[in-house]
Amino acid sequence: MKDDSNRSLRRVNRKSRSAADRTVEVDSSAFFAEDPSPTPPPRKKPGSSAPRRSGAEAQAAAAAPSKFGKILLPVQGILSVASLVQLWRTQMLPVLYLVILAALLFLLWLLVKRCQEYKTAGAVSRAFSVVLCAAMALGCFWAQQGLSALGSMTSGLLTGALMALIYVVSIVVGAQSRGLFELSENGGIALTQIAGHYLGGVGQFILAFTITFACLKTSIGLVTACAETFSKMTNGKISYRSWAILFTVFSFAVSNIGLSAIIEYSIPMLMLIYPPAIALILLAFLGKFFAHDRTVYIATMIGTWAAAIFDCMKTLPAPVQAALHLDAPIAFAAAHLPLFDKNLGWLLPAVIGFAAGMAIRASRK
């Protein structure tokens, strides 16, 4: 029995007459020990060790909103409503989008209000409320500015689309009239023939009425703009009224020489003015790369004007070219200026002048 009592493991052989004999190993050291080790107590779930706080204690632990937060919440709500009203008034967003945006702003207002009731999120919520209020203020300003911008953009697009439609229809009608009439000297004759062919005398009356008011609108705008500009250029020494009368009388006299003659003599002037105007616009866009240096402007304009004079000579009427003996300068420009036959002979001199101006600017640094 002593040998058996000193063993920590006993082997019990159970013999039976069954088909399979089994051996069972039992650890009895803990069972026969005089001071058995206590079983560790089961773990308790988190939060069950301490009693829950009452509602009053939880409210006492939470930090009260600051005065700054109390002020920001109404401001945030007012600016949010103002932004929605502005967006609805300007019609910059569909009604469904405005409803969704209003719901999101309301939920955001509740979130900020809830965060300000706790000490841990108070600073973050106040900072976020400041950013949101600033965004709402910018949104109101953007919507107010967008009202005029939206109107200008809409009217501009509508006007451009209608003008494009008119010109496309005029081109189609003019191309189809080639089988009915000979090539006209100018567009006025072509439109008169086409209107008389399709609509008779009524069509010619409608054409005359339309062109009269269209040209009247253009002439009024040009006379007033030129008179105001020259009045400012002379510092008021010649009044606006005097300039307006002068331009009106001059335009009336020139208009009576005929459309073909006006076109014949205006094309050389346009060929002289357009290249410098295009160059100035390009320099204005690229001015930030050379700080709008005066030297670059002057050098580019010298090259552009020099080449534009040859384009003006080439487009003058034949009698004027013969009277001024311009055959030699025109032949010289055609031989030495690239793209002169395409009326783009000013491109290379303009680029050379721009490069020279940039080089002079770099040498002064």
Beta strands, then each sheet from edge to edge (+ up, - down):
strand 1: 9-14
strand 2: 22-27
sheet 1: 1+ 2-
end
